[in-house]
Structure formats: C-alpha cells, structure tokens
Amino acid sequence: MTTTEARPAGGVRARGVRRGIIDTDVHPVPRSVDEIRAYLAMPWRDMYSGERRAFFNNPVHGSRLDAVPPDGGPKGSDPEFLRRQLMQEYGVSHPILVPRTFCNIQPDVDYGSAIAAAFNQWLVETWLGEYNHDGAFKGSITINHHDPQRAVEEIERWAGHPHIVQVVTDSGARAPLGQRQYYPIYEACQRHDLPLAVHPGTDGMGMNVQPSPGMPAHYIEWHCSMSLAFQSHLVSLLTEGVFERFPRFRIALLEGGVAWLPPLMWRLDAYWKALRKEVPWVRRPPSEYLRDHVRLASQPLERPDDDRHLLSILEAMDAEHVLMFSSDYPHWDFDSPTRAFPKLPDHLWQRIFVDNAGEFYGLT
C-alpha cells in the first residue's frame, strides 16, 4: 500500500498517512527487570530474573534495529518513542498492548501465575495509566492457562478497567485449547465480554509440548512452523463445540500467519459433513463458527512474489470480516502498515485496518 492512495470511507489523511489504524499486536517491554520485581511477592521476587525462552531465540537480532529508544533502554520500553515510531509515523490510533511474559513455561504454576499478575499490575499502572494521557493505549490481561483458577481471578480483577480490551495467553500448551479444563477461563471471558487472544512463543518450552513431531533444530524451523499450534487449537475449539457452549465467547489469533486458514477450513468443513455424527454438538459448518467468533491478526503476513495470489487468499479467507491488522512492533519481523499488503480496495483496507478490530474490541 502506498500513502498516495485514495482516502477510504471514514478515514482521515494527515501528511499523506491514513489515520485511525488499530494495531492489534504491539509489545510493551519493562525498562528493567526491577519494574516487574516490584510487583512480585516473596519468594517470587528473589527468583525472578526476567525469564525468557532458553532457546529458539533469533540468532541475528530480535527486534527492529531502529527501535532503540533515545535513552538507550530496551526496545519497546519507551512509550513516547513508540508513539513517534508507530502512531505518528503510520497513523495508528490504538495500539493493542500484548506484554510478552512467557509465564506459562513454568512447571510451578504458582510462579507462572505470579508473573502474570505482576505484569498485569505493571501494565495498568504504567502503559494504561501514567503513560496513557489520551487513552490511546489499550491493554490485555495476561493469564497462565495452566492455572485456570488463578487465571479467572486475574480476569475478575481487571475486567472492569476502561482500557482493558482482551485476555491473552500463549499458544504453548499441554492440551488443545478446546478441551474442558480451559472452560472456566472461557466462561469468565464471556461473562465480561472480553475476547481471548492467543499468541505464540512458548511452544515446546518448559512444560509445554511442541506441535511438530519433534523438536526443531533451528530458530528458522521453529518460527516458520508457529502456525501448527494455531491450527491445532482452532480445530479443537471448533470440534469440541466451545462456541456452542459459550455462544458469546470470542478468540483472536495473533502472530500465527493467515494463509493457512482457507485450506484448513475447506478440509474441516468437508470432514464435518462426513463425520458430524461424531460431534453432534457442532450444529453448523465450522467455517460459520469461525466467522462469528474468531479473528486473525495479519502479522506475519505471508507475501508471495505475485500479489494476485495474496489477494486471492484474502478473498478465500473472508478477510473483509475476519482479518485485523497487526505490526508486531518492535520485533524484527515488524509489518509496516504501508508495505505489508499489496494495494487494497478502499473498503477492504478500511475493514482490515480499522473496522474489524474496532468492532471486535468495541473501539468504534
């Protein structure tokens, strides 16, 4: 997309940049480990050292090279610099903040849940409080899905906050997300009208299983295969009847790619027609539940050499209704709002970059 395209319906252009974009995957980072330690009780405070993945880290660089704040802090830690790079440069009106806590890799679920709670308190007091003078930043309640009871407590604690728009967990798991041990989380999300966002990053780590037949050898293999967990979780959610049991529950799939969706749904719809007696609680074709309950974020957007192929995929997946823009700022594979997509018809641009997320998160 170029900045010289015609203005979309409902859009505003400033300095040649379309405004009002909702970016559904932006990662704020603490300025130091001590910021999170301050919200941890003992013994977790002494134990916490900013736990990250022990392996499958980017061997070249993990974030945009130009994302270092002026004060030299961690990339993604300066809210004013983020405003300059993302909001002012690209016209993003609402960054949806998704902290990366890696809390669900911990075999000690009490420790993992304590990390989630600490990040939630930190996010509310800083990015959604002190740094949010105009209310532009919207946030996520981090949960440890291995500990449903504590996860529900965190949802109850923060669901009424004016700038909280979703609950978030990692795709790394020990069982597909359609299974009943997760139902208390879904019931709480439905009760508070908050979607659950699923983000990759802990697959095959700590207590989580790897969705491939074994452990990948390199980061490139692990990272390229991230969509495998998303496909497994989505099929589980659809065939276990989660959306029949929780008819107002909604799911956002972040940073798992999008091109895999059309063939997966073609395959699942066909199997449902042949095998629906096995899952009588699935009363409609799975693709219909998807349109009503599931949204995908665009990054990392698969970009073939021929843009016509991507446009065909967007049409096949019903991107006009299910796709939301995301940049993954400040990570290395950041998708620029002006370069990630080929030129789109104005109505489709408006749906992907503004309206779908606005409707999903109640920001319209």
C-alpha positions as CSV (number, residue, x, y, z in Angstrom):
1,M,0.0,0.0,0.0
2,T,1.2,3.5,-0.7
3,T,0.5,6.7,1.0
4,T,-0.9,8.3,-2.2
5,E,-4.0,6.0,-2.5
6,A,-7.4,7.5,-2.3
7,R,-8.8,8.1,1.2
8,P,-11.0,5.3,2.4
9,A,-14.6,5.9,3.6
10,G,-14.4,7.1,7.2
11,G,-10.7,7.6,7.1
12,V,-8.7,10.8,7.6
13,R,-5.4,11.5,6.0
14,A,-2.6,13.6,7.6
15,R,0.8,14.2,5.9
16,G,-0.1,11.6,3.4
17,V,-0.7,8.9,6.0
18,R,-4.0,7.2,6.6
19,R,-5.2,7.7,10.2
20,G,-7.2,5.6,12.6
21,I,-5.4,2.3,12.2
22,I,-5.9,-0.2,15.1
23,D,-2.7,-2.2,15.6
24,T,-3.7,-5.5,17.3
25,D,-0.3,-6.8,18.4
26,V,2.1,-4.3,20.0
27,H,4.6,-5.4,22.6
28,P,5.5,-3.1,25.5
29,V,8.6,-4.0,27.4
30,P,9.6,-3.1,31.0
31,R,12.6,-0.8,31.3
32,S,14.2,-3.2,33.7
33,V,13.6,-6.5,35.5
34,D,13.2,-4.5,38.7
35,E,10.0,-3.0,37.3
36,I,8.3,-6.4,37.4
37,R,10.0,-7.5,40.6
38,A,8.4,-4.6,42.4
39,Y,5.0,-6.3,41.8
40,L,6.1,-9.7,42.9
41,A,5.7,-11.1,46.5
42,M,8.3,-13.3,48.1
43,P,9.6,-15.8,47.3
44,W,8.9,-15.0,43.6
45,R,10.6,-11.5,43.8
46,D,14.0,-13.1,44.5
47,M,13.5,-15.8,42.0
48,Y,12.5,-13.6,39.0
49,S,15.3,-12.5,36.7
50,G,13.3,-11.7,33.6
51,E,12.8,-15.3,32.5
52,R,12.7,-15.6,28.7
53,R,12.9,-18.5,26.3
54,A,16.1,-20.5,26.9
55,F,16.4,-21.4,23.2
56,F,14.8,-20.7,19.8
57,N,15.8,-17.1,20.1
58,N,16.5,-15.1,16.9
59,P,20.3,-15.6,16.2
60,V,20.6,-12.3,14.3
61,H,18.5,-9.8,16.1
62,G,15.2,-10.0,17.9
63,S,13.8,-6.5,17.3
64,R,13.8,-3.7,14.8
65,L,17.3,-2.2,14.6
66,D,15.9,1.3,14.7
67,A,13.7,0.7,17.7
68,V,16.2,1.5,20.4
69,P,14.8,4.4,22.4
70,P,16.7,7.7,22.7
71,D,17.7,6.9,26.3
72,G,19.2,3.6,25.2
73,G,16.7,1.4,27.1
74,P,15.2,-1.9,25.8
75,K,13.3,-1.8,22.5
76,G,9.6,-1.2,23.2
77,S,10.2,0.3,26.6
78,D,9.7,4.0,25.8
79,P,6.0,4.9,25.3
80,E,6.8,8.3,23.7
81,F,9.2,6.7,21.3
82,L,6.6,4.1,20.4
83,R,4.1,6.9,19.8
84,R,6.6,8.5,17.5
85,Q,7.5,5.4,15.5
86,L,4.1,3.7,15.3
87,M,1.3,6.2,16.0
88,Q,2.7,9.4,14.4
89,E,4.6,7.8,11.5
90,Y,1.8,5.4,10.5
91,G,-1.4,6.9,11.8
92,V,-2.1,4.2,14.4
93,S,-4.8,5.4,16.7
94,H,-5.0,2.5,19.1
95,P,-2.0,0.1,19.8
96,I,-3.4,-3.0,21.5
97,L,-0.6,-3.9,24.0
98,V,0.4,-7.5,24.4
99,P,3.2,-8.0,27.0
100,R,5.5,-11.0,26.5
101,T,5.7,-12.6,29.9
102,F,6.4,-16.3,29.0
103,C,4.7,-17.1,32.3
104,N,3.2,-20.4,31.1
105,I,6.6,-22.2,30.6
106,Q,6.9,-22.6,34.4
107,P,6.3,-26.1,35.8
108,D,5.5,-24.3,39.1
109,V,2.1,-22.9,38.1
110,D,2.0,-20.6,41.2
111,Y,5.2,-18.9,40.0
112,G,3.8,-18.6,36.5
113,S,0.6,-17.1,37.7
114,A,2.5,-14.7,40.0
115,I,4.5,-13.5,36.9
116,A,1.2,-12.9,35.0
117,A,-0.3,-11.0,37.9
118,A,2.8,-8.8,38.3
119,F,2.8,-7.9,34.6
120,N,-0.9,-7.0,34.7
121,Q,-0.3,-4.6,37.6
122,W,2.7,-3.1,35.9
123,L,0.8,-2.6,32.6
124,V,-2.2,-1.0,34.3
125,E,-0.1,1.4,36.4
126,T,2.3,2.4,33.6
127,W,1.2,2.0,29.9
128,L,-2.5,2.1,30.7
129,G,-2.1,4.7,33.5
130,E,0.8,7.1,33.7
131,Y,1.7,6.8,30.0
132,N,-1.9,6.9,28.7
133,H,-2.9,10.5,28.9
134,D,-5.1,10.3,25.8
135,G,-6.4,6.8,26.3
136,A,-4.9,5.6,23.0
137,F,-3.2,2.5,24.6
138,K,-5.4,-0.5,25.1
139,G,-4.3,-3.5,27.1
140,S,-4.5,-7.2,27.7
141,I,-5.0,-9.3,30.8
142,T,-2.2,-11.8,30.8
143,I,-3.1,-15.3,32.2
144,N,-1.4,-18.6,32.8
145,H,-3.8,-21.0,31.3
146,H,-2.1,-23.9,33.2
147,D,-3.8,-22.4,36.3
148,P,-7.4,-21.8,35.3
149,Q,-8.4,-20.8,38.9
150,R,-5.8,-18.0,39.1
151,A,-6.5,-17.1,35.5
152,V,-10.1,-16.4,36.3
153,E,-9.1,-14.4,39.4
154,E,-6.9,-12.1,37.1
155,I,-9.8,-11.7,34.7
156,E,-12.1,-10.8,37.5
157,R,-9.5,-8.4,38.9
158,W,-9.0,-6.3,35.8
159,A,-12.1,-6.9,33.5
160,G,-13.6,-3.5,34.5
161,H,-10.6,-1.4,33.7
162,P,-11.6,1.2,31.0
163,H,-8.5,0.4,28.8
164,I,-8.5,-3.4,29.1
165,V,-9.9,-4.9,25.9
166,Q,-8.9,-8.6,26.0
167,V,-7.3,-11.5,27.8
168,V,-4.1,-13.1,26.4
169,T,-2.3,-16.3,26.7
170,D,0.5,-18.1,24.8
171,S,-0.2,-20.9,22.3
172,G,2.3,-23.2,24.1
173,A,0.2,-25.7,25.9
174,R,-0.1,-29.3,27.1
175,A,-3.5,-29.9,25.5
176,P,-5.5,-28.3,22.7
177,L,-7.5,-25.3,23.8
178,G,-10.9,-26.8,23.0
179,Q,-10.7,-29.1,26.0
180,R,-12.8,-28.6,29.1
181,Q,-10.0,-27.8,31.6
182,Y,-10.0,-24.3,30.0
183,Y,-13.7,-23.8,30.2
184,P,-13.6,-21.6,33.4
185,I,-11.4,-19.2,31.5
186,Y,-13.8,-19.0,28.6
187,E,-16.8,-18.6,30.9
188,A,-15.1,-15.6,32.6
189,C,-14.2,-14.1,29.2
190,Q,-17.8,-14.5,28.1
191,R,-19.2,-13.0,31.3
192,H,-17.1,-9.9,30.9
193,D,-17.4,-9.7,27.1
194,L,-13.6,-9.9,26.7
195,P,-12.1,-11.9,23.8
196,L,-9.2,-14.3,24.4
197,A,-6.1,-13.6,22.3
198,V,-3.7,-16.5,21.7
199,H,-0.1,-15.6,20.9
200,P,2.9,-17.9,20.0
201,G,6.2,-18.0,21.7
202,T,6.3,-20.8,24.3
203,D,5.6,-23.9,22.2
204,G,7.8,-26.8,23.1
205,M,9.3,-24.9,26.1
206,G,9.1,-25.5,29.8
207,M,6.1,-27.7,30.5
208,N,4.6,-27.2,27.0
209,V,4.6,-29.7,24.2
210,Q,5.9,-28.9,20.7
211,P,3.2,-29.1,18.0
212,S,5.6,-30.7,15.4
213,P,6.6,-34.4,15.5
214,G,9.7,-33.5,17.5
215,M,11.9,-30.6,18.4
216,P,13.1,-28.3,15.6
217,A,16.8,-27.9,15.2
218,H,16.9,-24.2,14.4
219,Y,15.1,-21.0,15.1
220,I,14.1,-20.6,11.4
221,E,12.3,-24.0,11.5
222,W,10.6,-23.3,14.9
223,H,9.5,-19.8,13.9
224,C,8.2,-20.8,10.4
225,S,6.2,-23.6,12.0
226,M,4.4,-21.5,14.6
227,S,1.1,-21.8,12.7
228,L,0.9,-25.5,13.5
229,A,-0.2,-24.9,17.1
230,F,-2.7,-22.3,15.9
231,Q,-4.3,-24.8,13.5
232,S,-4.4,-27.5,16.2
233,H,-6.0,-25.2,18.7
234,L,-8.5,-23.8,16.2
235,V,-9.7,-27.3,15.1
236,S,-10.0,-28.3,18.8
237,L,-12.1,-25.2,19.6
238,L,-14.4,-25.8,16.6
239,T,-14.9,-29.5,17.0
240,E,-15.2,-29.6,20.8
241,G,-18.2,-27.2,20.5
242,V,-16.7,-24.4,22.6
243,F,-18.7,-21.8,20.7
244,E,-22.0,-23.7,21.3
245,R,-21.2,-23.9,25.0
246,F,-20.1,-20.3,25.2
247,P,-22.1,-18.5,22.4
248,R,-20.6,-15.1,23.2
249,F,-17.0,-16.2,23.6
250,R,-14.6,-14.9,21.0
251,I,-11.0,-15.7,20.1
252,A,-8.2,-13.6,18.4
253,L,-5.2,-15.5,16.9
254,L,-2.2,-13.2,17.0
255,E,1.1,-13.6,15.1
256,G,0.4,-17.1,13.7
257,G,0.1,-16.2,10.0
258,V,-3.1,-16.3,7.9
259,A,-2.5,-18.1,4.6
260,W,-3.2,-21.5,6.2
261,L,-6.7,-20.6,7.1
262,P,-8.7,-21.2,3.8
263,P,-7.4,-24.8,3.1
264,L,-7.8,-25.7,6.8
265,M,-11.4,-24.6,6.8
266,W,-12.2,-26.3,3.5
267,R,-10.8,-29.5,4.9
268,L,-12.6,-29.2,8.2
269,D,-16.0,-28.3,6.6
270,A,-15.7,-31.3,4.4
271,Y,-14.9,-33.7,7.3
272,W,-17.7,-32.2,9.3
273,K,-20.2,-33.1,6.6
274,A,-19.0,-36.7,6.6
275,L,-18.4,-37.1,10.3
276,R,-20.9,-34.8,12.0
277,K,-22.4,-37.8,13.9
278,E,-19.2,-38.0,15.9
279,V,-19.6,-34.3,17.1
280,P,-23.4,-33.7,17.2
281,W,-22.8,-30.6,19.3
282,V,-21.3,-28.9,16.3
283,R,-24.5,-27.9,14.7
284,R,-23.2,-25.7,11.9
285,P,-20.3,-25.9,9.4
286,P,-17.1,-25.0,11.3
287,S,-16.4,-22.1,9.0
288,E,-19.6,-20.4,10.2
289,Y,-18.5,-20.5,13.8
290,L,-15.2,-19.1,12.7
291,R,-16.8,-16.0,11.0
292,D,-18.9,-15.4,14.1
293,H,-16.3,-16.0,16.8
294,V,-12.7,-15.9,15.5
295,R,-10.4,-13.1,14.2
296,L,-6.9,-13.4,12.9
297,A,-4.2,-10.7,13.1
298,S,-2.2,-10.2,9.9
299,Q,1.4,-10.3,11.1
300,P,3.4,-12.2,9.9
301,L,1.6,-11.8,6.6
302,E,2.7,-14.3,4.0
303,R,3.7,-12.2,0.9
304,P,4.1,-14.2,-2.3
305,D,6.0,-12.8,-5.2
306,D,2.8,-12.3,-7.2
307,D,0.4,-10.0,-5.2
308,R,-2.6,-11.5,-7.0
309,H,-2.0,-14.8,-5.1
310,L,-2.2,-13.0,-1.7
311,L,-5.4,-11.1,-2.8
312,S,-6.9,-14.4,-3.8
313,I,-6.1,-15.8,-0.3
314,L,-7.6,-12.8,1.4
315,E,-10.8,-13.3,-0.6
316,A,-10.8,-17.0,0.2
317,M,-10.4,-16.5,3.9
318,D,-13.1,-13.8,4.0
319,A,-10.5,-11.2,5.2
320,E,-13.2,-8.5,4.9
321,H,-14.7,-9.9,8.1
322,V,-12.1,-12.0,9.9
323,L,-8.7,-10.2,9.4
324,M,-7.3,-7.4,11.6
325,F,-4.1,-5.5,11.0
326,S,-1.1,-6.1,13.3
327,S,2.5,-4.9,13.1
328,D,4.3,-6.9,15.9
329,Y,6.1,-3.7,16.9
330,P,9.0,-3.6,17.8
331,H,10.1,-7.1,16.7
332,W,12.4,-8.0,13.9
333,D,9.6,-9.1,11.5
334,F,7.6,-5.9,12.0
335,D,5.0,-5.3,9.3
336,S,4.7,-1.7,8.2
337,P,1.1,-0.6,7.6
338,T,2.2,0.9,4.3
339,R,4.2,-2.0,3.0
340,A,2.8,-5.3,4.4
341,F,-0.2,-5.5,1.9
342,P,-0.5,-5.0,-1.8
343,K,-2.8,-2.2,-2.9
344,L,-6.2,-3.0,-1.5
345,P,-9.7,-1.7,-2.5
346,D,-10.7,1.1,-0.1
347,H,-13.5,-0.8,1.5
348,L,-11.2,-3.8,2.2
349,W,-8.4,-1.5,3.6
350,Q,-11.0,0.1,5.9
351,R,-12.2,-3.3,7.2
352,I,-8.7,-4.8,7.8
353,F,-7.0,-1.8,9.3
354,V,-9.9,-0.2,11.2
355,D,-13.3,-1.7,11.3
356,N,-12.8,-5.3,12.1
357,A,-10.7,-4.6,15.2
358,G,-12.9,-1.6,16.1
359,E,-16.0,-3.9,16.2
360,F,-14.1,-6.8,17.8
361,Y,-12.7,-4.7,20.7
362,G,-15.5,-2.2,21.0
363,L,-13.4,0.7,19.9
364,T,-15.8,2.1,17.3
